[in-house]
Amino acid sequence: MEDLNKNQIILLVLLISFVTSIATGIMTTALLQEAPIEVTRNINRIVEKTIETVTTPTNITTPGQKEVTTVVVKEEDLIMSSIDKNVKSIVRITEKDSVTGVVNFFGLGLVINKEGFIVADRKMMTVGNTYSVKMSDDTEFSLAPQNLDKQTNFAMFKVVKPEKSTYNFVSATLADNEPKLGQTLTSLSGETNNSVSVGRVVSLIMKESGTGTSTVRFLDAINTDITSGNLLVGSPAFNLSGDVVGIKLSSDLSKSFTPISVLRKELGVLMESPKTQ
């Protein structure tokens, strides 16, 4: 041993360790073969747990490296978010006959600004009848119809608030873009309680206006596969961002909505101040 240098001693130690390990493995295998099954099973479990612990990867973030987190958003979550965004903007309008005093459900309305202006379907409105509205929180107000002499698809009402009322109106968000084929839409309905319907855009009906080279194509109707029985006059349709893309009018087909672009064009006329005589 005294004649061996440092490197030779290290190699000798490694050789002895290697031979010892082989001998230990042979002896262990022989003992396991003779051991009861229960003992062998327990030893195997210990070995498996040890290997699992050692091989479990850990997330190591090096300095300057950005950690990327993937968030999966379900369509169901978007639908619920769309409903929550608009539920306070949906109101229910009733009409009281001036002769019989009978009160009938007129339709759903949509709050369009914080001043209490509400749009609804322009059905046959009888002069002398009175209108009222129930908000999402069951607060009730009288309504004053606006510009009934105008030739429009929509009707405009103004909430008549009591003098000391501090009620805050929540306006809906009107979509800037037209819906696309196959796009998911959500609609709210129900004469007394909110009823949710979900469907998709199945076709977009286009029309033309003008003549010759000045012809312009525009979206006239949004056809969906939403169950018609779940829709009422005035039912709005929202995209998954919670923006209103259309409103159900009495002139629409059973599963169709009038595009919100039609309402945008009529707002200027509907909100004109009455002319003084």
SERO-4910 file (N, C-alpha, C, O; in steps of 0.05 Angstrom, whole numbers):
BEGIN
 pado doro    nc1    nc2    nc3   cac1   cac2   cac3    cc1    cc2    cc3    oc1    oc2    oc3
  Met    A     16    -24      0      0      0      0     17     25      0     10     46    -11
  Glu    A     41     23     13     58     47     15     69     55    -12     77     78    -16
  Asp    A     71     35    -31     82     41    -57     61     53    -76     69     62    -98
  Leu    A     36     54    -68     15     65    -85     14     95    -83     16    106    -61
  Asn    A     10    108   -106      6    137   -104    -23    143    -99    -39    125    -95
  Lys    A    -30    169    -99    -57    178    -92    -78    168   -111    -99    158   -102
  Asn    A    -73    169   -137    -93    161   -157    -98    131   -155   -120    121   -159
  Gln    A    -77    116   -150    -79     87   -149    -96     78   -125   -111     59   -126
  Ile    A    -93     93   -103   -108     87    -78   -138     92    -83   -155     76    -74
  Ile    A   -144    114    -97   -172    120   -103   -185     99   -121   -207     90   -116
  Leu    A   -170     89   -141   -180     68   -159   -184     42   -143   -203     28   -149
  Leu    A   -166     36   -124   -169     12   -108   -194     13    -91   -208     -6    -88
  Val    A   -199     36    -79   -223     40    -62   -248     36    -79   -267     23    -70
  Leu    A   -248     48   -103   -272     45   -121   -277     16   -129   -299      7   -130
  Leu    A   -254      2   -134   -257    -26   -141   -269    -42   -119   -286    -59   -123
  Ile    A   -259    -38    -94   -269    -52    -71   -299    -46    -67   -314    -64    -61
  Ser    A   -306    -20    -70   -334    -12    -67   -352    -26    -88   -374    -35    -81
  Phe    A   -342    -28   -112   -357    -40   -134   -362    -70   -128   -384    -80   -131
  Val    A   -340    -84   -120   -343   -112   -114   -362   -116    -90   -378   -135    -90
  Thr    A   -359    -99    -70   -377   -101    -46   -406    -97    -54   -424   -112    -44
  Ser    A   -411    -78    -72   -439    -73    -81   -451    -97    -95   -474   -104    -91
  Ile    A   -434   -110   -113   -444   -133   -127   -450   -156   -107   -470   -169   -110
  Ala    A   -432   -159    -88   -437   -180    -69   -462   -175    -52   -477   -193    -47
  Thr    A   -466   -149    -45   -490   -142    -29   -515   -147    -45   -535   -157    -35
  Gly    A   -514   -140    -72   -538   -145    -89   -544   -174    -91   -568   -181    -90
  Ile    A   -524   -191    -94   -529   -220    -97   -541   -231    -71   -560   -246    -72
  Met    A   -530   -222    -48   -540   -232    -23   -569   -222    -18   -585   -237     -8
  Thr    A   -574   -197    -25   -602   -186    -22   -622   -201    -39   -643   -208    -29
  Thr    A   -614   -207    -64   -632   -221    -81   -638   -249    -71   -661   -258    -71
  Ala    A   -617   -262    -61   -620   -289    -50   -639   -289    -25   -656   -306    -23
  Leu    A   -635   -269     -8   -652   -267     16   -681   -261      9   -699   -272     21
  Leu    A   -685   -243    -11   -713   -237    -19   -727   -260    -31   -752   -263    -27
  Gln    A   -713   -277    -45   -725   -301    -56   -735   -320    -35   -754   -335    -38
  Glu    A   -722   -320    -12   -729   -338     10   -748   -325     30   -760   -339     47
  Ala    A   -751   -298     27   -768   -284     47   -798   -288     40   -804   -294     17
  Pro    A   -816   -285     60   -845   -287     56   -855   -266     36   -842   -245     33
  Ile    A   -877   -271     23   -888   -253      3   -894   -225     15   -890   -205      2
  Glu    A   -905   -225     40   -912   -199     52   -888   -181     55   -889   -157     50
  Val    A   -865   -193     64   -841   -177     67   -831   -166     40   -824   -143     38
  Thr    A   -832   -183     19   -823   -174     -7   -841   -152    -18   -831   -132    -29
  Arg    A   -867   -154    -13   -886   -134    -23   -880   -107    -10   -880    -86    -23
  Asn    A   -876   -107     16   -870    -82     31   -844    -69     22   -843    -45     19
  Ile    A   -824    -86     17   -798    -75      7   -802    -62    -20   -791    -41    -25
  Asn    A   -817    -75    -38   -822    -64    -65   -836    -37    -63   -830    -19    -79
  Arg    A   -855    -35    -45   -870     -9    -42   -851     13    -33   -853     35    -42
  Ile    A   -833      6    -14   -814     26     -5   -796     36    -27   -790     59    -30
  Val    A   -787     17    -44   -770     24    -67   -785     41    -86   -774     61    -96
  Glu    A   -810     34    -92   -826     50   -111   -830     79   -102   -827     97   -117
  Lys    A   -837     82    -76   -841    109    -65   -816    125    -66   -816    149    -71
  Thr    A   -793    112    -60   -767    126    -61   -761    136    -89   -752    159    -92
  Ile    A   -765    119   -109   -760    127   -137   -779    149   -145   -770    168   -159
  Glu    A   -805    148   -137   -824    168   -144   -816    195   -133   -818    216   -146
  Thr    A   -807    195   -108   -799    220    -95   -774    232   -109   -773    256   -112
  Val    A   -756    216   -116   -732    225   -129   -737    236   -157   -724    256   -164
  Thr    A   -755    224   -172   -759    231   -200   -781    252   -203   -786    260   -226
  Thr    A   -794    261   -181   -815    282   -185   -801    308   -192   -785    318   -178
  Pro    A   -809    319   -216   -796    344   -225   -805    368   -208   -828    369   -199
  Thr    A   -788    387   -205   -794    412   -191   -791    435   -211   -773    435   -228
  Asn    A   -808    455   -208   -807    478   -225   -785    496   -216   -786    508   -194
  Ile    A   -765    499   -232   -742    516   -226   -743    539   -245   -740    536   -269
  Thr    A   -746    563   -234   -746    587   -250   -719    601   -248   -711    610   -227
  Thr    A   -706    603   -270   -680    616   -271   -684    646   -270   -705    656   -278
  Pro    A   -664    661   -259   -666    690   -258   -672    702   -285   -659    696   -305
  Gly    A   -692    720   -286   -699    733   -311   -719    718   -328   -729    729   -348
  Gln    A   -725    694   -321   -744    678   -336   -772    684   -326   -777    683   -302
  Lys    A   -791    689   -345   -819    695   -338   -835    669   -335   -833    651   -352
  Glu    A   -850    668   -314   -867    644   -310   -893    648   -326   -907    667   -322
  Val    A   -900    629   -343   -923    630   -360   -945    613   -348   -941    589   -343
  Thr    A   -968    625   -343   -991    611   -332  -1014    610   -353  -1022    630   -363
  Thr    A  -1023    586   -359  -1045    583   -378  -1071    582   -364  -1076    565   -346
  Val    A  -1089    600   -371  -1116    602   -359  -1137    592   -379  -1139    603   -401
  Val    A  -1151    571   -372  -1172    560   -390  -1199    572   -382  -1208    568   -360
  Val    A  -1211    587   -401  -1237    600   -396  -1259    583   -410  -1258    579   -434
  Lys    A  -1278    573   -395  -1299    557   -406  -1321    575   -417  -1326    597   -407
  Glu    A  -1335    565   -437  -1357    579   -449  -1379    584   -428  -1392    605   -429
  Glu    A  -1382    565   -411  -1402    568   -390  -1397    592   -372  -1415    606   -364
  Asp    A  -1371    597   -366  -1364    620   -350  -1370    646   -364  -1379    666   -352
  Leu    A  -1365    647   -391  -1370    670   -406  -1400    676   -408  -1409    699   -407
  Ile    A  -1416    655   -410  -1445    659   -411  -1455    671   -385  -1471    690   -386
  Met    A  -1446    660   -363  -1455    671   -337  -1446    700   -333  -1460    716   -322
  Ser    A  -1422    706   -343  -1411    733   -341  -1428    752   -358  -1434    775   -349
  Ser    A  -1436    743   -381  -1453    759   -399  -1480    765   -386  -1490    788   -388
  Ile    A  -1491    745   -373  -1517    749   -359  -1514    769   -336  -1530    787   -333
  Asp    A  -1493    765   -320  -1489    783   -297  -1485    812   -306  -1493    831   -292
  Lys    A  -1473    816   -329  -1467    843   -339  -1493    857   -347  -1494    882   -345
  Asn    A  -1514    843   -355  -1537    855   -367  -1563    852   -351  -1583    865   -357
  Val    A  -1563    836   -330  -1588    830   -317  -1601    855   -305  -1625    856   -302
  Lys    A  -1585    875   -297  -1596    899   -286  -1606    919   -307  -1619    939   -300
  Ser    A  -1601    913   -332  -1609    930   -354  -1635    921   -367  -1647    935   -384
  Ile    A  -1645    897   -359  -1670    886   -370  -1693    894   -352  -1693    889   -328
  Val    A  -1714    906   -365  -1737    914   -349  -1762    903   -362  -1762    893   -385
  Arg    A  -1785    903   -347  -1810    893   -356  -1831    915   -357  -1836    928   -337
  Ile    A  -1843    919   -380  -1861    941   -385  -1890    930   -386  -1896    910   -398
  Thr    A  -1908    944   -372  -1937    937   -373  -1952    960   -384  -1944    984   -382
  Glu    A  -1976    954   -395  -1994    974   -407  -2021    972   -394  -2033    951   -392
  Lys    A  -2031    995   -385  -2058    996   -372  -2078   1008   -391  -2074   1031   -400
  Asp    A  -2099    994   -398  -2120   1003   -416  -2135   1026   -402  -2144   1024   -380
  Ser    A  -2137   1049   -417  -2150   1072   -405  -2180   1069   -402  -2193   1083   -386
  Val    A  -2192   1050   -416  -2221   1045   -415  -2228   1024   -395  -2245   1028   -377
  Thr    A  -2216   1001   -397  -2223    978   -380  -2207    977   -354  -2215    965   -335
  Gly    A  -2184    990   -354  -2167    990   -331  -2150    964   -329  -2136    960   -309
  Val    A  -2152    947   -349  -2137    921   -349  -2108    926   -354  -2101    942   -373
  Val    A  -2091    914   -339  -2062    916   -342  -2051    891   -356  -2055    869   -347
  Asn    A  -2037    895   -379  -2025    873   -394  -1995    876   -396  -1984    899   -395
  Phe    A  -1982    854   -399  -1953    854   -404  -1948    865   -432  -1959    854   -451
  Phe    A  -1932    886   -434  -1926    898   -460  -1902    886   -473  -1902    881   -497
  Gly    A  -1881    881   -457  -1857    869   -468  -1833    876   -451  -1835    891   -431
  Leu    A  -1810    866   -458  -1785    872   -445  -1774    898   -456  -1778    905   -479
  Gly    A  -1760    912   -439  -1746    936   -447  -1717    936   -440  -1708    919   -424
  Leu    A  -1702    953   -452  -1673    954   -448  -1665    983   -440  -1669   1001   -455
  Val    A  -1652    986   -417  -1642   1012   -408  -1618   1019   -425  -1599   1003   -426
  Ile    A  -1618   1043   -437  -1596   1050   -455  -1579   1072   -445  -1558   1078   -456
  Asn    A  -1587   1086   -423  -1570   1106   -411  -1577   1110   -382  -1597   1100   -373
  Lys    A  -1561   1125   -368  -1564   1129   -340  -1586   1149   -333  -1592   1154   -309
  Glu    A  -1597   1162   -353  -1619   1181   -349  -1646   1168   -348  -1666   1181   -342
  Gly    A  -1647   1142   -352  -1672   1127   -350  -1687   1125   -376  -1712   1122   -376
  Phe    A  -1674   1126   -399  -1687   1121   -425  -1687   1091   -430  -1667   1078   -427
  Ile    A  -1710   1081   -439  -1714   1053   -444  -1724   1048   -472  -1743   1062   -481
  Val    A  -1713   1029   -487  -1723   1023   -513  -1738    996   -512  -1731    979   -496
  Ala    A  -1758    994   -529  -1774    970   -530  -1785    967   -558  -1780    984   -575
  Asp    A  -1800    946   -563  -1813    942   -589  -1835    963   -594  -1850    968   -575
  Arg    A  -1837    974   -618  -1858    992   -624  -1882    976   -634  -1885    972   -658
  Lys    A  -1899    968   -616  -1923    954   -623  -1946    975   -626  -1940    999   -623
  Met    A  -1970    966   -630  -1993    984   -631  -1997    996   -603  -2005    982   -585
  Met    A  -1992   1022   -601  -1994   1035   -575  -2019   1054   -576  -2020   1072   -593
  Thr    A  -2037   1050   -558  -2062   1065   -558  -2059   1091   -543  -2049   1091   -520
  Val    A  -2067   1113   -555  -2066   1139   -543  -2084   1139   -518  -2108   1130   -520
  Gly    A  -2074   1148   -496  -2090   1148   -471  -2082   1126   -452  -2087   1129   -428
  Asn    A  -2072   1104   -462  -2063   1082   -444  -2037   1091   -429  -2022   1108   -439
  Thr    A  -2034   1080   -406  -2011   1088   -390  -1992   1064   -387  -1999   1041   -389
  Tyr    A  -1966   1071   -384  -1946   1050   -383  -1929   1053   -358  -1924   1075   -348
  Ser    A  -1920   1030   -348  -1903   1030   -324  -1882   1008   -328  -1884    991   -346
  Val    A  -1861   1010   -312  -1839    991   -315  -1831    980   -287  -1832    994   -267
  Lys    A  -1823    955   -287  -1811    943   -263  -1782    937   -269  -1775    923   -288
  Met    A  -1765    949   -252  -1736    945   -256  -1728    917   -246  -1744    902   -236
  Ser    A  -1702    911   -249  -1692    885   -242  -1694    880   -212  -1696    856   -203
  Asp    A  -1694    901   -196  -1697    898   -167  -1725    902   -157  -1730    906   -133
  Asp    A  -1745    901   -176  -1774    903   -170  -1783    932   -164  -1806    936   -157
  Thr    A  -1765    951   -167  -1774    979   -164  -1791    986   -188  -1784    980   -211
  Glu    A  -1813   1000   -183  -1832   1007   -205  -1833   1037   -209  -1831   1053   -191
  Phe    A  -1835   1045   -235  -1837   1073   -243  -1859   1075   -265  -1866   1056   -278
  Ser    A  -1869   1099   -268  -1886   1106   -290  -1868   1112   -314  -1845   1121   -311
  Leu    A  -1879   1108   -338  -1864   1113   -363  -1878   1134   -380  -1902   1136   -381
  Ala    A  -1862   1151   -393  -1872   1171   -411  -1862   1163   -439  -1838   1166   -445
  Pro    A  -1880   1155   -457  -1872   1149   -485  -1861   1174   -499  -1870   1196   -494
  Gln    A  -1840   1169   -515  -1827   1191   -529  -1831   1188   -560  -1828   1167   -571
  Asn    A  -1837   1211   -573  -1837   1212   -602  -1853   1189   -615  -1842   1175   -633
  Leu    A  -1877   1185   -607  -1893   1163   -618  -1901   1168   -647  -1910   1149   -660
  Asp    A  -1899   1192   -656  -1906   1198   -684  -1885   1191   -704  -1889   1193   -728
  Lys    A  -1862   1182   -694  -1840   1175   -712  -1843   1147   -724  -1854   1129   -711
  Gln    A  -1835   1144   -748  -1836   1118   -762  -1811   1102   -756  -1792   1104   -772
  Thr    A  -1810   1088   -735  -1786   1073   -726  -1794   1045   -719  -1817   1039   -714
  Asn    A  -1773   1028   -717  -1777   1000   -708  -1779    998   -678  -1792    980   -668
  Phe    A  -1767   1017   -664  -1766   1016   -635  -1782   1039   -623  -1787   1059   -636
  Ala    A  -1791   1035   -599  -1805   1055   -583  -1786   1064   -561  -1770   1049   -551
  Met    A  -1789   1089   -553  -1772   1100   -532  -1790   1109   -509  -1811   1123   -513
  Phe    A  -1782   1102   -485  -1796   1110   -460  -1777   1125   -442  -1753   1120   -442
  Lys    A  -1787   1144   -427  -1771   1158   -407  -1783   1153   -380  -1807   1157   -375
  Val    A  -1766   1143   -361  -1776   1137   -334  -1783   1164   -320  -1768   1183   -320
  Val    A  -1807   1163   -308  -1815   1187   -292  -1808   1181   -263  -1822   1166   -249
  Lys    A  -1787   1193   -253  -1778   1188   -226  -1791   1207   -207  -1795   1231   -213
  Pro    A  -1797   1198   -183  -1806   1216   -162  -1786   1238   -157  -1762   1234   -163
  Glu    A  -1794   1261   -147  -1777   1284   -144  -1752   1278   -128  -1731   1288   -135
  Lys    A  -1754   1263   -107  -1731   1258    -89  -1718   1231    -94  -1701   1223    -79
  Ser    A  -1725   1219   -116  -1713   1193   -122  -1684   1195   -130  -1676   1213   -145
  Thr    A  -1667   1177   -120  -1639   1177   -127  -1632   1150   -140  -1609   1141   -139
  Tyr    A  -1652   1139   -153  -1648   1112   -166  -1626   1114   -188  -1626   1133   -204
  Asn    A  -1608   1095   -188  -1587   1093   -208  -1594   1073   -229  -1598   1049   -223
  Phe    A  -1596   1082   -254  -1601   1064   -276  -1576   1052   -287  -1556   1066   -290
  Val    A  -1577   1026   -293  -1553   1012   -305  -1559   1008   -334  -1577    993   -342
  Ser    A  -1543   1021   -351  -1548   1019   -380  -1533    995   -392  -1512    986   -383
  Ala    A  -1546    984   -413  -1534    962   -427  -1512    972   -446  -1511    996   -453
  Thr    A  -1494    954   -454  -1473    961   -473  -1480    951   -501  -1484    927   -504
  Leu    A  -1483    969   -520  -1490    961   -547  -1465    953   -562  -1445    967   -562
  Ala    A  -1467    931   -576  -1444    920   -591  -1436    939   -614  -1453    951   -627
  Asp    A  -1410    941   -619  -1400    957   -641  -1398    940   -667  -1399    951   -689
  Asn    A  -1395    914   -664  -1391    896   -687  -1415    878   -690  -1428    870   -671
  Glu    A  -1420    870   -715  -1442    852   -721  -1433    823   -713  -1409    817   -714
  Pro    A  -1452    806   -706  -1445    778   -699  -1436    763   -723  -1441    771   -746
  Lys    A  -1422    741   -718  -1412    723   -739  -1427    697   -739  -1439    689   -719
  Leu    A  -1427    683   -762  -1439    657   -764  -1427    638   -745  -1403    636   -742
  Gly    A  -1444    623   -730  -1434    604   -711  -1428    616   -684  -1422    601   -665
  Gln    A  -1430    642   -681  -1424    655   -655  -1445    648   -635  -1469    646   -641
  Thr    A  -1436    644   -610  -1454    638   -588  -1468    664   -578  -1455    684   -574
  Leu    A  -1495    662   -574  -1510    684   -564  -1526    675   -540  -1534    652   -538
  Thr    A  -1530    694   -522  -1546    689   -498  -1570    709   -498  -1567    732   -505
  Ser    A  -1593    699   -491  -1617    716   -490  -1631    714   -463  -1632    692   -451
  Leu    A  -1642    736   -453  -1658    736   -429  -1687    741   -435  -1693    757   -453
  Ser    A  -1705    728   -421  -1733    730   -426  -1748    726   -400  -1736    727   -378
  Gly    A  -1775    721   -402  -1791    716   -378  -1808    740   -370  -1798    762   -367
  Glu    A  -1834    736   -367  -1853    757   -360  -1849    766   -331  -1853    789   -324
  Thr    A  -1843    747   -314  -1840    753   -285  -1812    747   -275  -1801    762   -258
  Asn    A  -1800    725   -284  -1773    718   -275  -1755    715   -299  -1764    709   -321
  Asn    A  -1729    719   -294  -1710    716   -316  -1708    688   -326  -1705    669   -310
  Ser    A  -1708    685   -352  -1705    659   -365  -1683    661   -386  -1684    679   -403
  Val    A  -1663    644   -384  -1640    646   -401  -1641    625   -424  -1649    602   -420
  Ser    A  -1634    635   -448  -1633    617   -471  -1605    621   -484  -1595    643   -485
  Val    A  -1594    599   -494  -1568    600   -506  -1570    587   -534  -1582    565   -537
  Gly    A  -1558    599   -554  -1558    587   -581  -1535    599   -597  -1517    611   -587
  Arg    A  -1537    595   -623  -1516    605   -641  -1529    619   -665  -1552    614   -672
  Val    A  -1513    635   -678  -1522    649   -702  -1521    629   -725  -1500    618   -731
  Val    A  -1544    624   -738  -1545    604   -759  -1545    617   -787  -1538    604   -807
  Ser    A  -1554    642   -788  -1553    657   -814  -1556    686   -809  -1568    695   -789
  Leu    A  -1546    702   -827  -1548    731   -826  -1562    741   -851  -1552    736   -873
  Ile    A  -1584    754   -848  -1600    763   -871  -1592    791   -878  -1594    810   -863
  Met    A  -1581    794   -903  -1572    819   -913  -1592    831   -932  -1606    816   -946
  Lys    A  -1594    857   -933  -1611    871   -952  -1595    894   -965  -1573    901   -956
  Glu    A  -1606    905   -986  -1593    927  -1000  -1611    951  -1000  -1635    949  -1001
  Ser    A  -1598    974   -999  -1612    999  -1001  -1598   1017  -1021  -1574   1015  -1025
  Gly    A  -1614   1035  -1033  -1602   1052  -1054  -1605   1040  -1081  -1617   1018  -1085
  Thr    A  -1595   1054  -1101  -1597   1045  -1129  -1571   1049  -1143  -1555   1066  -1135
  Gly    A  -1566   1033  -1163  -1542   1036  -1180  -1517   1032  -1164  -1515   1013  -1149
  Thr    A  -1498   1049  -1169  -1472   1046  -1156  -1472   1054  -1126  -1453   1050  -1112
  Ser    A  -1494   1067  -1117  -1495   1075  -1089  -1509   1054  -1072  -1517   1060  -1049
  Thr    A  -1513   1030  -1082  -1525   1009  -1067  -1508   1001  -1043  -1484    997  -1045
  Val    A  -1521    999  -1020  -1507    991   -995  -1520    967   -983  -1544    966   -980
  Arg    A  -1504    947   -976  -1514    923   -963  -1513    927   -933  -1493    938   -922
  Phe    A  -1534    918   -919  -1534    921   -890  -1547    896   -877  -1563    882   -890
  Leu    A  -1541    892   -852  -1552    869   -838  -1581    875   -829  -1586    895   -816
  Asp    A  -1600    858   -838  -1628    863   -832  -1639    845   -810  -1658    853   -796
  Ala    A  -1628    821   -807  -1638    803   -786  -1617    783   -778  -1600    775   -795
  Ile    A  -1618    774   -753  -1599    754   -742  -1616    729   -736  -1632    729   -717
  Asn    A  -1612    708   -752  -1627    683   -747  -1610    665   -728  -1586    662   -732
  Thr    A  -1624    653   -708  -1610    637   -689  -1624    610   -687  -1645    605   -699
  Asp    A  -1613    592   -670  -1626    566   -664  -1637    566   -636  -1642    545   -624
  Ile    A  -1640    590   -624  -1651    593   -597  -1681    584   -598  -1695    592   -616
  Thr    A  -1689    569   -579  -1717    560   -578  -1736    584   -578  -1734    601   -560
  Ser    A  -1754    585   -597  -1772    608   -599  -1790    611   -576  -1798    633   -569
  Gly    A  -1797    589   -563  -1815    590   -540  -1803    604   -516  -1818    612   -498
  Asn    A  -1777    608   -516  -1763    621   -494  -1759    651   -499  -1747    665   -483
  Leu    A  -1770    661   -522  -1766    689   -529  -1791    705   -527  -1813    695   -533
  Leu    A  -1789    730   -517  -1811    748   -516  -1805    773   -532  -1781    778   -538
  Val    A  -1825    789   -538  -1820    814   -552  -1803    832   -533  -1810    836   -510
  Gly    A  -1781    841   -544  -1762    857   -529  -1739    841   -517  -1721    853   -506
  Ser    A  -1739    815   -521  -1716    799   -511  -1691    807   -525  -1689    807   -549
  Pro    A  -1670    814   -509  -1644    821   -521  -1627    797   -526  -1630    776   -512
  Ala    A  -1609    799   -545  -1589    778   -549  -1561    789   -544  -1555    811   -555
  Phe    A  -1545    775   -528  -1518    785   -521  -1497    766   -533  -1502    742   -536
  Asn    A  -1474    777   -539  -1451    760   -545  -1437    753   -519  -1446    761   -498
  Leu    A  -1416    737   -521  -1403    727   -496  -1387    749   -482  -1377    744   -460
  Ser    A  -1385    772   -495  -1372    795   -481  -1393    811   -465  -1386    829   -451
  Gly    A  -1419    803   -468  -1440    817   -454  -1450    842   -469  -1464    858   -457
  Asp    A  -1444    845   -494  -1454    867   -510  -1479    859   -525  -1481    837   -535
  Val    A  -1498    878   -526  -1524    872   -540  -1520    873   -570  -1511    893   -581
  Val    A  -1526    851   -583  -1523    849   -612  -1550    851   -627  -1551    856   -651
  Gly    A  -1572    846   -612  -1598    847   -625  -1620    847   -605  -1616    840   -582
  Ile    A  -1644    854   -614  -1668    855   -597  -1691    842   -612  -1695    847   -636
  Lys    A  -1706    825   -599  -1729    811   -611  -1752    831   -614  -1762    841   -594
  Leu    A  -1761    835   -638  -1784    852   -644  -1808    835   -653  -1804    813   -663
  Ser    A  -1832    846   -651  -1856    831   -659  -1856    825   -689  -1870    807   -697
  Ser    A  -1842    841   -704  -1841    837   -733  -1821    816   -741  -1820    808   -765
  Asp    A  -1804    806   -723  -1783    787   -729  -1795    759   -731  -1816    753   -720
  Leu    A  -1781    741   -746  -1788    713   -747  -1784    701   -719  -1772    714   -701
  Ser    A  -1793    676   -715  -1794    664   -689  -1767    663   -674  -1766    666   -650
  Lys    A  -1746    658   -689  -1719    655   -676  -1700    677   -685  -1676    674   -683
  Ser    A  -1711    700   -694  -1694    721   -705  -1693    745   -686  -1711    749   -669
  Phe    A  -1672    761   -690  -1669    786   -675  -1663    809   -694  -1650    805   -715
  Thr    A  -1673    832   -688  -1666    856   -703  -1639    866   -694  -1635    869   -670
  Pro    A  -1620    870   -713  -1593    878   -705  -1592    904   -689  -1609    921   -694
  Ile    A  -1574    906   -672  -1572    930   -655  -1564    954   -672  -1568    977   -664
  Ser    A  -1552    949   -696  -1545    972   -714  -1570    987   -722  -1568   1011   -728
  Val    A  -1593    973   -724  -1618    987   -731  -1626   1006   -709  -1634   1029   -714
  Leu    A  -1623    998   -684  -1629   1015   -661  -1610   1039   -661  -1619   1062   -656
  Arg    A  -1585   1035   -667  -1566   1057   -667  -1574   1079   -687  -1571   1102   -681
  Lys    A  -1584   1070   -710  -1592   1090   -730  -1617   1105   -722  -1620   1128   -730
  Glu    A  -1634   1093   -705  -1659   1106   -697  -1656   1122   -671  -1675   1138   -665
  Leu    A  -1635   1119   -657  -1633   1133   -631  -1635   1163   -633  -1647   1176   -616
  Gly    A  -1622   1174   -654  -1623   1203   -657  -1652   1213   -659  -1658   1234   -648
  Val    A  -1668   1199   -674  -1696   1207   -678  -1712   1202   -652  -1728   1219   -644
  Leu    A  -1708   1179   -640  -1723   1171   -616  -1719   1190   -593  -1736   1194   -576
  Met    A  -1695   1202   -591  -1688   1218   -568  -1690   1249   -574  -1680   1265   -558
  Glu    A  -1702   1255   -596  -1705   1284   -603  -1723   1297   -582  -1743   1285   -573
  Ser    A  -1717   1321   -575  -1734   1336   -557  -1759   1344   -571  -1758   1352   -595
  Pro    A  -1783   1342   -558  -1808   1350   -571  -1807   1379   -580  -1797   1397   -566
  Lys    A  -1818   1384   -603  -1818   1411   -614  -1840   1427   -601  -1863   1418   -598
  Thr    A  -1834   1451   -594  -1853   1469   -581  -1870   1482   -603  -1860   1490   -624
  Gln    A  -1896   1485   -598  -1914   1497   -617  -1913   1527   -615  -1927   1541   -629
***
